[in-house]
């Protein structure tokens, strides 16, 4: 799909340009996102991949300006449907959240309000953003719950989150995200703590619904199997930066950054020698409060040279729709 979208020449629905986000901490200022640029088109699924602490979730939260009081967007632009979200007032931004851009958080039990019924929580965006009466919103909530395959949706309207399993709570979160027919859905680790069967159901549901509605999707995950099956394009993050970006097909067939290659090699294969040890990436993830002056991956990289330790390599094109930030690997 991504190749066809790119060939059409249509402008990106979302374009992030040189985004940097930092946080005030007890250890000083920490830059969690450092010059990130990415884009996603309508109807496309962009996966953002990387280890914990690589900046994936902070990037997503920054799009909706939900980074907390101790954080600030240091620089960069977030252009959504031709509008610079950074220039919107707080009131204008609230009209975007949950309406034109929806987010599915990684832990539904902490995202859903435990003292409000499911019906009230699904109906609320419809009342706030579309001006529906509570009666009309509840009727629409039934349709949304049925759409995400929750059984007996009329009866479940008055249930509370603790009455649902983890997979059903995640389906409720998806129903809330879809309530106002958003143009962009951000799914932040939407299958965390779910068993593999439920994971597959949730991801297939998300993919089917985005195809049905034409919405764009940003899928944040560390699961490369999920990426291979559900993503059109992939952005790999490390140390707060995008270090490689390509179509999913190209990235899996021809990874060009040593970190991406390490991630790919660390995934067990069913046809590999069962006696062979699993491959790992040596060393530890970088400390964002004490990053090296050059490439953040250099201390763990077998190809690192002096230039890698002196400056941060820019993200440069190395082929059609394939970018890489690396000085050392050829």
C-alpha angles and dihedrals in degrees: 000000000000093000091053092048092049091048091053091065092223114157117255116263090218125025122179115194124196095327117187124179127184136184133210108234138164086264093053130258114348120196104212095173119035120190099324118180123181142140140202131196129216111278092018131117115216115191119206109203134185147107122295108285095027093118101258099127095038089054090052094046090049090060088064095034093243099133098119135244095291092054133075138183100242097190143336140076131263109201115189119180089337095311124113102228091197090067096053121105121239091260092049091048091053088059089057098047113085090000112062095005119035128187130207108203123216098242112045095185091063093039097052117072106246094208097051125076120249090244092056093048095048092044097047097079089051091054094044100041105025101032096235120159116249090252093053091042092053090051090051089047089059090054091049094050090049089049091059091047100253107158120237093009095180092056093043094057091086095044123106127232093258089061090066132074120240092262093049092049089053089051088053089053090052090049090053091048092052095044096099097033095248122204092222130036120194112199111191108197090320094182100049112143093005122123117251095258093053090043091058091048093050094047093046089049092051092048093048093048094049090050090048095049099033091234121151118239134206109199115195113198146134092212109104091191089061090049094051093053105038111023130088095192134014134211114193115207130199129169093356095307137098104244099175136014130181144127112294091246093051095044094053094043097043116016109183105185120078091229092052089048089051091051091050093047092050093062110097116238123215092220096048124106106281090215095055115103117245114260118242138185107248121235132020134295112267124272103239090206091057109030120170116253094249133035110347090220095052096095089058099036124104091202098050117131134178094279090056091057094048104052142011111258113234122236103259135178114257097169143342106327091342121118132177137182106210138118100182110048124077 
